[in-house]
Amino acid sequence: MNQLNTIHLDGNLVRDPQRKETPKGTPVCTFSVASNRYFRQDEENKQEVSFFDVETWADTAETCAKVLKKGRGVRIFGRLKQDRWEDAEGKTQYRIKIVADKVEFRPQFNKTGKSDDAEDGASEDRVEEEAAELVI
């Protein structure tokens, strides 16, 4: 019986996605997401940023590789996976990544808080509608 292993993450891409294929030709797309956490400590507002590696497969990978770019907002639904390997010195190394089952594309916002898509002549309402439709 599987134990619970789910994650829901909102954030922005910190680099452009990379698309590769397995030896059998299955598309794999990887990218990194930064997620902010805001909190108050000692009467001061603080921000904590965490970075996560994300991996998508098959049709989701194809779509992510075509649509996503650095700075784009995403909402990720998936699971955590731990990779283990031995380095050249024989030491066991570990890395945890997110394997996304579903990715929602969000509008990209600039530092003024406005959607970059809206600055290109699109209304913010239409950008929100389009982002809501881009769910895989």
N, CA, C and O of each residue as an XYZ file, in Angstrom:
544
protein
N       0.834     -1.183      0.000
C       0.000      0.000      0.000
C       0.877      1.244      0.000
O       1.794      1.358      0.813
N       0.596      2.190     -0.920
C       1.353      3.435     -0.992
C       1.046      4.320      0.203
O      -0.097      4.399      0.654
N       2.068      4.980      0.708
C       1.867      5.964      1.750
C       1.689      7.326      1.091
O       2.035      7.508     -0.076
N       1.152      8.274      1.836
C       0.878      9.605      1.300
C       2.164     10.326      0.924
O       3.068     10.463      1.747
N       2.243     10.780     -0.302
C       3.387     11.539     -0.790
C       2.868     12.487     -1.862
O       2.928     12.178     -3.052
N       2.365     13.628     -1.446
C       1.859     14.620     -2.393
C       2.409     15.981     -2.041
O       2.726     16.266     -0.886
N       2.517     16.819     -3.060
C       2.986     18.184     -2.859
C       2.206     19.114     -3.765
O       1.848     18.757     -4.888
N       1.948     20.310     -3.265
C       1.296     21.385     -4.009
C       2.188     22.598     -3.797
O       2.418     23.008     -2.659
N       2.696     23.176     -4.888
C       3.688     24.235     -4.798
C       3.371     25.338     -5.781
O       3.093     25.068     -6.949
N       3.409     26.582     -5.325
C       3.313     27.757     -6.194
C       4.671     28.426     -6.225
O       5.345     28.517     -5.199
N       5.082     28.897     -7.402
C       6.354     29.601     -7.496
C       6.610     30.088     -8.903
O       5.728     30.050     -9.760
N       7.821     30.544     -9.131
C       8.245     31.064    -10.429
C       9.503     30.336    -10.889
O      10.365     30.000    -10.078
N       9.602     30.094    -12.196
C      10.774     29.434    -12.750
C      12.003     30.316    -12.589
O      11.943     31.522    -12.830
N      13.113     29.719    -12.184
C      14.355     30.468    -12.020
C      15.303     30.288    -13.212
O      16.333     30.956    -13.303
N      14.944     29.390    -14.109
C      15.701     29.206    -15.349
C      14.762     28.617    -16.401
O      13.704     28.083    -16.070
N      15.153     28.717    -17.648
C      14.354     28.121    -18.709
C      14.360     26.597    -18.562
O      15.350     26.014    -18.120
N      13.248     25.958    -18.935
C      13.188     24.498    -18.821
C      14.129     23.809    -19.806
O      14.481     24.367    -20.846
N      14.528     22.591    -19.458
C      15.367     21.778    -20.336
C      14.593     20.524    -20.713
O      14.096     19.806    -19.845
N      14.494     20.265    -22.016
C      13.780     19.086    -22.508
C      14.794     18.057    -22.983
O      15.733     18.376    -23.713
N      14.587     16.823    -22.555
C      15.418     15.698    -22.989
C      14.501     14.533    -23.310
O      13.286     14.625    -23.137
N      15.078     13.444    -23.773
C      14.316     12.216    -24.041
C      15.036     11.030    -23.435
O      16.265     10.995    -23.366
N      14.249     10.057    -22.997
C      14.822      8.801    -22.527
C      15.305      8.025    -23.748
O      14.972      8.398    -24.872
N      16.078      6.957    -23.561
C      16.512      6.144    -24.704
C      15.340      5.600    -25.529
O      15.492      5.349    -26.725
N      14.172      5.417    -24.901
C      12.996      4.937    -25.635
C      12.199      6.072    -26.276
O      11.181      5.820    -26.921
N      12.651      7.324    -26.107
C      12.002      8.451    -26.762
C      10.949      9.180    -25.945
O      10.253     10.036    -26.490
N      10.804      8.879    -24.667
C       9.825      9.560    -23.811
C      10.362     10.930    -23.415
O      11.467     11.022    -22.879
N       9.597     12.007    -23.668
C      10.052     13.350    -23.295
C      10.102     13.537    -21.783
O       9.228     13.069    -21.053
N      11.149     14.233    -21.331
C      11.314     14.614    -19.929
C      11.703     16.083    -19.924
O      12.606     16.500    -20.649
N      11.013     16.866    -19.097
C      11.318     18.294    -18.992
C      11.643     18.601    -17.532
O      10.900     18.215    -16.630
N      12.759     19.298    -17.306
C      13.155     19.676    -15.952
C      13.275     21.190    -15.865
O      13.667     21.858    -16.821
N      12.931     21.709    -14.700
C      13.077     23.142    -14.431
C      13.134     23.347    -12.929
O      12.808     22.447    -12.156
N      13.551     24.540    -12.522
C      13.638     24.873    -11.102
C      12.653     25.978    -10.785
O      12.452     26.899    -11.577
N      12.035     25.874     -9.604
C      11.016     26.823     -9.167
C      11.443     27.428     -7.836
O      11.898     26.718     -6.939
N      11.293     28.750     -7.715
C      11.508     29.444     -6.442
C      10.145     29.715     -5.829
O       9.228     30.178     -6.508
N      10.020     29.425     -4.545
C       8.767     29.649     -3.831
C       9.062     30.505     -2.602
O       9.964     30.198     -1.822
N       8.297     31.577     -2.439
C       8.505     32.510     -1.341
C       7.605     32.201     -0.161
O       6.456     31.791     -0.327
N       8.134     32.402      1.016
C       7.367     32.303      2.253
C       7.593     33.599      3.013
O       8.732     34.004      3.249
N       6.502     34.244      3.391
C       6.571     35.492      4.145
C       6.113     35.238      5.572
O       5.140     34.518      5.795
N       6.810     35.828      6.542
C       6.443     35.654      7.942
C       6.930     36.860      8.743
O       7.708     37.680      8.256
N       6.460     36.944      9.957
C       6.831     38.042     10.842
C       7.640     37.470     11.999
O       7.254     36.485     12.628
N       8.785     38.122     12.262
C       9.653     37.675     13.346
C      10.238     38.899     14.040
O      10.823     39.775     13.403
N      10.070     38.939     15.344
C      10.598     40.054     16.138
C      10.167     41.413     15.574
O      10.993     42.305     15.376
N       8.872     41.554     15.322
C       8.296     42.817     14.831
C       8.785     43.213     13.432
O       8.628     44.362     13.018
N       9.371     42.268     12.717
C       9.909     42.566     11.395
C       9.355     41.564     10.374
O       9.249     40.371     10.658
N       9.005     42.065      9.181
C       8.560     41.180      8.107
C       9.776     40.521      7.470
O      10.763     41.183      7.150
N       9.688     39.206      7.291
C      10.795     38.440      6.714
C      10.313     37.668      5.494
O       9.125     37.390      5.334
N      11.267     37.335      4.648
C      10.978     36.528      3.474
C      11.993     35.392      3.412
O      13.187     35.589      3.642
N      11.493     34.201      3.095
C      12.337     33.019      2.944
C      12.063     32.455      1.550
O      10.910     32.224      1.187
N      13.109     32.237      0.783
C      12.950     31.688     -0.561
C      13.523     30.275     -0.585
O      14.642     30.041     -0.128
N      12.750     29.342     -1.120
C      13.206     27.961     -1.289
C      13.192     27.625     -2.776
O      12.322     28.080     -3.519
N      14.159     26.831     -3.197
C      14.295     26.445     -4.600
C      14.069     24.944     -4.729
O      14.597     24.156     -3.944
N      13.276     24.557     -5.732
C      12.907     23.160     -5.931
C      13.128     22.763     -7.380
O      12.795     23.515     -8.296
N      13.696     21.566     -7.586
C      13.834     21.003     -8.926
C      12.566     20.223     -9.237
O      12.061     19.468     -8.406
N      12.058     20.422    -10.463
C      10.806     19.787    -10.891
C      11.078     18.998    -12.161
O      11.848     19.424    -13.023
N      10.433     17.838    -12.262
C      10.563     16.967    -13.429
C       9.166     16.618    -13.932
O       8.295     16.244    -13.147
N       8.957     16.741    -15.238
C       7.689     16.344    -15.852
C       7.981     15.342    -16.957
O       9.086     15.294    -17.497
N       6.959     14.535    -17.288
C       7.125     13.453    -18.256
C       6.056     13.506    -19.342
O       4.982     14.075    -19.150
N       6.371     12.903    -20.482
C       5.436     12.654    -21.590
C       4.795     13.950    -22.099
O       5.499     14.922    -22.373
N       3.460     13.969    -22.225
C       2.762     15.142    -22.778
C       2.956     16.377    -21.912
O       3.086     17.487    -22.428
N       2.976     16.189    -20.609
C       3.200     17.327    -19.705
C       4.581     17.927    -19.963
O       4.732     19.149    -19.962
N       5.575     17.093    -20.181
C       6.926     17.570    -20.468
C       6.961     18.361    -21.775
O       7.597     19.412    -21.853
N       6.277     17.853    -22.797
C       6.237     18.546    -24.094
C       5.644     19.946    -23.945
O       6.192     20.921    -24.458
N       4.524     20.030    -23.241
C       3.846     21.318    -23.069
C       4.695     22.275    -22.240
O       4.823     23.447    -22.593
N       5.271     21.796    -21.155
C       6.112     22.647    -20.304
C       7.306     23.189    -21.087
O       7.651     24.363    -20.957
N       7.938     22.341    -21.898
C       9.098     22.767    -22.682
C       8.725     23.864    -23.679
O       9.534     24.751    -23.954
N       7.512     23.809    -24.219
C       7.071     24.798    -25.214
C       6.606     26.103    -24.576
O       6.864     27.176    -25.122
N       5.925     26.033    -23.434
C       5.244     27.199    -22.867
C       6.066     27.935    -21.818
O       6.039     29.164    -21.767
N       6.787     27.211    -20.991
C       7.444     27.840    -19.848
C       8.726     28.553    -20.228
O       9.410     28.184    -21.183
N       9.034     29.588    -19.454
C      10.301     30.291    -19.572
C      10.628     30.890    -18.207
O       9.763     30.978    -17.335
N      11.857     31.291    -18.035
C      12.320     31.851    -16.776
C      11.389     32.987    -16.329
O      11.036     33.861    -17.120
N      11.000     32.959    -15.055
C      10.145     33.993    -14.484
C       8.669     33.652    -14.495
O       7.894     34.277    -13.770
N       8.257     32.682    -15.293
C       6.841     32.327    -15.404
C       6.343     31.682    -14.120
O       7.030     30.847    -13.532
N       5.165     32.064    -13.692
C       4.562     31.488    -12.505
C       3.925     30.148    -12.812
O       3.327     29.966    -13.872
N       4.054     29.211    -11.887
C       3.471     27.883    -12.046
C       2.887     27.413    -10.720
O       3.296     27.842     -9.641
N       1.937     26.536    -10.842
C       1.411     25.795     -9.686
C       1.627     24.326    -10.010
O       1.164     23.830    -11.037
N       2.334     23.639     -9.129
C       2.744     22.261     -9.340
C       1.959     21.346     -8.405
O       1.812     21.633     -7.217
N       1.461     20.245     -8.953
C       0.847     19.178     -8.169
C       1.616     17.910     -8.487
O       1.732     17.538     -9.654
N       2.141     17.244     -7.478
C       2.918     16.053     -7.756
C       3.335     15.325     -6.502
O       2.622     15.299     -5.498
N       4.526     14.727     -6.590
C       5.049     13.931     -5.481
C       6.546     14.183     -5.352
O       7.196     14.638     -6.293
N       7.075     13.883     -4.188
C       8.506     13.992     -3.953
C       9.185     12.686     -4.329
O       8.633     11.605     -4.118
N      10.390     12.792     -4.889
C      11.172     11.612     -5.233
C      12.620     11.857     -4.826
O      13.181     12.922     -5.083
N      13.208     10.859     -4.190
C      14.605     10.966     -3.776
C      15.470     10.128     -4.709
O      15.263      8.923     -4.851
N      16.445     10.783     -5.344
C      17.440     10.077     -6.155
C      18.656      9.793     -5.276
O      19.063     10.638     -4.479
N      19.235      8.597     -5.424
C      20.427      8.209     -4.678
C      21.458      7.665     -5.670
O      21.119      6.917     -6.587
N      22.719      8.053     -5.470
C      23.791      7.561     -6.317
C      25.112      7.664     -5.566
O      25.209      8.344     -4.544
N      26.112      6.991     -6.080
C      27.446      7.076     -5.502
C      28.300      7.979     -6.362
O      28.319      7.849     -7.586
N      29.014      8.903     -5.719
C      29.892      9.802     -6.462
C      31.212      9.091     -6.765
O      31.376      7.916     -6.435
N      32.141      9.793     -7.386
C      33.411      9.204     -7.808
C      34.229      8.681     -6.623
O      35.061      7.789     -6.786
N      33.988      9.239     -5.432
C      34.719      8.820     -4.236
C      34.015      7.686     -3.489
O      34.475      7.256     -2.431
N      32.893      7.204     -4.043
C      32.157      6.117     -3.425
C      31.198      6.552     -2.333
O      30.632      5.712     -1.634
N      31.011      7.843     -2.180
C      30.092      8.380     -1.179
C      28.680      8.420     -1.741
O      28.473      8.800     -2.894
N      27.705      8.024     -0.920
C      26.317      8.054     -1.361
C      25.803      9.495     -1.334
O      25.924     10.194     -0.329
N      25.232      9.918     -2.451
C      24.668     11.268     -2.580
C      23.145     11.155     -2.693
O      22.623     10.145     -3.165
N      22.449     12.193     -2.259
C      20.985     12.234     -2.299
C      20.524     13.564     -2.883
O      21.173     14.596     -2.719
N      19.401     13.510     -3.559
C      18.758     14.724     -4.056
C      17.256     14.467     -4.069
O      16.798     13.415     -4.515
N      16.505     15.430     -3.578
C      15.045     15.317     -3.610
C      14.524     16.266     -4.678
O      14.931     17.425     -4.750
N      13.615     15.758     -5.507
C      12.994     16.574     -6.552
C      11.496     16.336     -6.529
O      11.003     15.412     -5.882
N      10.789     17.181     -7.244
C       9.347     17.044     -7.389
C       9.071     16.442     -8.760
O       9.550     16.952     -9.773
N       8.303     15.363     -8.793
C       7.824     14.798    -10.054
C       6.387     15.297    -10.199
O       5.501     14.893     -9.446
N       6.169     16.174    -11.167
C       4.866     16.826    -11.330
C       3.920     15.970    -12.156
O       4.259     15.519    -13.250
N       2.729     15.754    -11.612
C       1.660     15.089    -12.348
C       0.824     16.107    -13.107
O       0.262     15.807    -14.160
N       0.749     17.312    -12.560
C      -0.082     18.366    -13.136
C       0.626     19.703    -12.939
O       1.171     19.969    -11.868
N       0.615     20.544    -13.976
C       1.233     21.866    -13.908
C       0.227     22.892    -14.417
O      -0.317     22.753    -15.512
N      -0.011     23.914    -13.618
C      -0.846     25.036    -14.051
C       0.076     26.202    -14.350
O       0.961     26.526    -13.558
N      -0.134     26.830    -15.495
C       0.681     27.973    -15.883
C      -0.002     29.248    -15.418
O      -1.185     29.457    -15.687
N       0.731     30.091    -14.728
C       0.216     31.340    -14.188
C       0.792     32.498    -15.000
O       1.814     32.338    -15.668
N       0.150     33.649    -14.947
C       0.736     34.803    -15.637
C       2.095     35.149    -15.020
O       2.344     34.905    -13.839
N       2.953     35.719    -15.849
C       4.252     36.162    -15.353
C       4.106     37.597    -14.872
O       3.617     38.449    -15.614
N       4.523     37.877    -13.642
C       4.400     39.213    -13.083
C       5.771     39.856    -12.990
O       6.763     39.208    -12.655
N       5.805     41.166    -13.299
C       7.065     41.892    -13.187
C       7.179     42.507    -11.793
O       6.320     42.269    -10.944
N       8.223     43.290    -11.548
C       8.472     43.833    -10.216
C       7.416     44.838     -9.774
O       7.293     45.100     -8.577
N       6.646     45.411    -10.704
C       5.591     46.358    -10.329
C       4.304     45.637     -9.947
O       3.339     46.275     -9.527
N       4.282     44.307    -10.089
C       3.100     43.530     -9.731
C       2.110     43.376    -10.864
O       1.044     42.789    -10.676
N       2.442     43.897    -12.048
C       1.555     43.747    -13.202
C       2.012     42.569    -14.044
O       3.188     42.210    -14.074
N       1.048     41.989    -14.721
C       1.350     40.859    -15.584
C       2.139     41.331    -16.796
O       1.737     42.283    -17.465
N       3.264     40.671    -17.086
C       4.020     40.982    -18.294
C       3.182     40.717    -19.528
O       3.325     41.411    -20.535
N       2.297     39.709    -19.463
C       1.415     39.410    -20.582
C       0.473     40.579    -20.831
O       0.159     40.877    -21.983
N       0.015     41.249    -19.774
C      -0.907     42.370    -19.918
C      -0.227     43.556    -20.576
O      -0.872     44.322    -21.291
N       1.082     43.718    -20.340
C       1.804     44.829    -20.946
C       1.929     44.667    -22.456
O       2.144     45.643    -23.175
N       1.797     43.447    -22.929
C       1.871     43.196    -24.368
C       0.555     43.499    -25.069
O       0.388     43.156    -26.239
N      -0.390     44.140    -24.367
C      -1.645     44.511    -24.987
C      -2.802     43.632    -24.586
O      -3.935     43.909    -24.982
N      -2.575     42.597    -23.829
C      -3.660     41.718    -23.392
C      -4.217     42.243    -22.080
O      -3.469     42.759    -21.249
N      -5.512     42.116    -21.888
C      -6.092     42.535    -20.614
C      -5.740     41.514    -19.548
O      -5.551     40.335    -19.848
N      -5.650     41.971    -18.290
C      -5.296     41.056    -17.209
C      -6.359     39.981    -17.028
O      -6.027     38.850    -16.673
N      -7.638     40.307    -17.265
C      -8.705     39.304    -17.145
C      -8.496     38.182    -18.153
O      -8.637     37.006    -17.819
N      -8.161     38.546    -19.382
C      -7.956     37.541    -20.421
C      -6.732     36.692    -20.097
O      -6.734     35.484    -20.333
N      -5.688     37.317    -19.560
C      -4.490     36.571    -19.190
C      -4.820     35.554    -18.112
O      -4.346     34.419    -18.172
N      -5.632     35.942    -17.116
C      -6.029     35.001    -16.058
C      -6.824     33.844    -16.650
O      -6.616     32.691    -16.270
N      -7.743     34.143    -17.586
C      -8.547     33.085    -18.207
C      -7.666     32.120    -18.972
O      -7.837     30.904    -18.877
N      -6.698     32.671    -19.750
C      -5.810     31.820    -20.527
C      -4.960     30.961    -19.613
O      -4.745     29.783    -19.895
N      -4.470     31.537    -18.513
C      -3.640     30.772    -17.584
C      -4.446     29.637    -16.962
O      -3.919     28.544    -16.750
N      -5.711     29.888    -16.670
C      -6.548     28.862    -16.079
C      -6.788     27.714    -17.065
O      -6.981     26.569    -16.656
N      -6.774     28.027    -18.363
C      -6.991     26.994    -19.378
C      -5.735     26.151    -19.629
O      -5.828     25.037    -20.145
N      -4.575     26.675    -19.268
C      -3.319     25.979    -19.528
C      -2.971     25.031    -18.396
O      -1.913     25.151    -17.779
N      -3.847     24.107    -18.128
C      -3.628     23.104    -17.093
C      -3.414     21.775    -17.775
O      -4.206     21.372    -18.627
N      -2.339     21.087    -17.401
C      -2.072     19.771    -17.986
C      -1.899     18.743    -16.908
O      -1.666     17.571    -17.204
